[in-house]
Amino acid sequence: MHAIRWILVVVLGWPAVAAAQVIDRPLTHATIETVQMPAWLERDGRSQPLAVGMEVRNGDKIRTGAQARVYIGLAERSTVKLGENAVLGFYSRSLKPAGNFKGALDVLKGAFRFTTHASQRMRSRREVSIRVGTATAGIRGTDLWGKSDPIRDLILLIEGNTEIRHAGVTFEMAEALTYFAVPRNGPPQALAKADPESFRQWARETEVLPGDGAAHRGGKWQVLLARAGQQGEALAAYDKARSAGYAAQVRVSPAAGGKPEKGGDWNYEVLLPQLASEQDAAVVANKVKSQLGFDAVPLR
């Protein structure tokens, strides 16, 4: 199994970064824009680490780990943000998702934010519903935050308006920072207003700030997890990182003075790419050192 996989890595990618490489393609239903690892994509019963540029398809499930964040760009230019320890089901069968997006987001666990930039709100049609535990919100070009946790299901309107459905009852929310909450094993609470400090704390749960240690499209920094002279060592590090939700890639190059075409040696580097800055790379290096035991270092 390893031998077959390794042949594919070398043939398809050498000498560039190869394993699990993400290919740029036209925006379809949704694409991963930012990943603060660890995070996973689950599809057809299989799991793989989430990487920038991955396409999100109908029926996919996105899962984040501790201290993780994910930004998902929808075809109609809205952004879905997930906080740590979150699980999101994605559903859409739109034939023309960029101009007429129809879909559903199922927030099974954790915090999310759905945001449509003001300049895009009139350029495309959308029919998006977001289920947060026991409550469902219909989106009409708005900014919405919510969370499902062991205490309650909550939907907060930041801007615009939304239609909330719960237990067969439908009502409108149009006042900024109003939220609807359903305690676990209890009746819904009356609509309430969040104070600015509470909103700032909640919003931080889904935001990626510079230096948080996230991968972005076009990021030029990377973290070196391991160097190896044997492919078996490289594969062991690669598998360890990816199983833990870190989208490791492998770079293969001839050893100094070697001639691989004549049976010479290779060098292998296991990397985490696309980090935005040296600070982001340093944060990720420290994280994988403590979590996985790699002697990781940032590289430009």
Secondary structure, DSSP 8 states (H G I E B T S, - for coil): -HHHHHHHHHHHHTTS--TT--------SEEEEEEESSEEEEETTEEEE--TT-EE-TT-EEEE-TT-EEEEEETTSEEEEE-TT-EEEEE---SSTTTEEEEEEEEEEEEEEEEE-GGGTTTSEEEEEEEETTEEEEESS-EEEEEE-SSEEEEEEEES-EEEEETTEEEEE-STTEEEEEETTS-----EE--HHHHHHHHHTT---TTS--EETT--EEEEEEEESSHHHHHHHHHHHHHTT---EEEEEE-TT--GGGT--EEEEEEEEEESSHHHHHHHHHHHHHHH----EEE-
